[in-house]
């Protein structure tokens, strides 16, 4: 499994209702060792909405 596939699977798992909070997205990035931008890109590709953005990362 590629790093991109790992990120996509983790995002899909965390966004059960098609949404993911900024806090969760940033934690996911930290846990996976990727940048928040990579999580944001995966969310965009998967049509997952990031809500409650705290820092303007997404």
Secondary structure as a PSIPRED ss2 file (coil, helix, strand):
# PSIPRED VFORMAT (PSIPRED V4.0)

   1 X C   1.000  0.000  0.000
   2 X C   1.000  0.000  0.000
   3 X H   0.000  1.000  0.000
   4 X H   0.000  1.000  0.000
   5 X H   0.000  1.000  0.000
   6 X H   0.000  1.000  0.000
   7 X H   0.000  1.000  0.000
   8 X H   0.000  1.000  0.000
   9 X H   0.000  1.000  0.000
  10 X H   0.000  1.000  0.000
  11 X H   0.000  1.000  0.000
  12 X H   0.000  1.000  0.000
  13 X H   0.000  1.000  0.000
  14 X H   0.000  1.000  0.000
  15 X C   1.000  0.000  0.000
  16 X C   1.000  0.000  0.000
  17 X C   1.000  0.000  0.000
  18 X C   1.000  0.000  0.000
  19 X E   0.000  0.000  1.000
  20 X E   0.000  0.000  1.000
  21 X E   0.000  0.000  1.000
  22 X H   0.000  1.000  0.000
  23 X H   0.000  1.000  0.000
  24 X H   0.000  1.000  0.000
  25 X H   0.000  1.000  0.000
  26 X H   0.000  1.000  0.000
  27 X H   0.000  1.000  0.000
  28 X H   0.000  1.000  0.000
  29 X H   0.000  1.000  0.000
  30 X H   0.000  1.000  0.000
  31 X H   0.000  1.000  0.000
  32 X H   0.000  1.000  0.000
  33 X C   1.000  0.000  0.000
  34 X C   1.000  0.000  0.000
  35 X C   1.000  0.000  0.000
  36 X H   0.000  1.000  0.000
  37 X H   0.000  1.000  0.000
  38 X H   0.000  1.000  0.000
  39 X H   0.000  1.000  0.000
  40 X H   0.000  1.000  0.000
  41 X H   0.000  1.000  0.000
  42 X H   0.000  1.000  0.000
  43 X H   0.000  1.000  0.000
  44 X H   0.000  1.000  0.000
  45 X H   0.000  1.000  0.000
  46 X C   1.000  0.000  0.000
  47 X C   1.000  0.000  0.000
  48 X C   1.000  0.000  0.000
  49 X E   0.000  0.000  1.000
  50 X E   0.000  0.000  1.000
  51 X E   0.000  0.000  1.000
  52 X C   1.000  0.000  0.000
  53 X C   1.000  0.000  0.000
  54 X C   1.000  0.000  0.000
  55 X C   1.000  0.000  0.000
  56 X C   1.000  0.000  0.000
  57 X C   1.000  0.000  0.000
  58 X C   1.000  0.000  0.000
